[in-house]
């Protein structure tokens, strides 16, 4: 009985450590400092704050006091978004023009999951699944609940190019303004 309890505790701690993070509100500033993208957690404010320590609770409260919805804002203390979105993502990257963002997909547990999405003024230009970008499925690195497929990403904000290298040695260059692949190769 004691061994079963120990194994059960061990397995439950493994699954907890391999679980996706809770959605937490955050800000991403454009490289040129002109814009702020606010991502507001879909969780009720009290629920979000109850999962945080005092230091993070103060940071998140300040974000939620300033920004009422997820979207792009001028970085001048504005409370009204230039444009907004109704979804949540754990990671977005902001272009310097205040119009374009790159949304990274969540932890992939299926090849049909979102890999990367290109957005202009809140509207999806183009979305790619992991299946669109990974050709050799056996090259992904698996965990208990998901897998890693990206090796490296880079956002060239001056040229509006987004680069992705995959673990199966594919290389993609995306035009952020259109969401189209402008170059791909091995």
WOFENQUI-V629171 format. One line per field, one symbol per residue. psi: psi as a letter, one per 30 degrees, with the letter a starting at -180 (. if undefined). burial: + if it has 9 or more other ideal C-beta (glycine too) atoms within 8 Angstrom, else -. A space follows every 50 residues. Layout:
psi->???
burial->???
This chain:
psi->eeeeeeeeeeeeeeeefgkklljkklkkklefgflkkkjkkfkkeeeeef glleeeeeeeeeefeejflkaklkhggkfkkelllglkkfklkklffgek lkjklakkfkfflkekkkkkhfkkekkkleeffjejfffljkaefalkfk eklkjjfefhkkkkklfggkkkkkjeffglkfkla.
burial->-------------++--+----+++-++++----+++++++------++- -+---++--++-++--+--++++++-----++-+---++--+++++-+-+ +++++--+--+-++++++++-+---+++++--++----++----++++++ --+-+++--+++++++++-+++++++--+-------
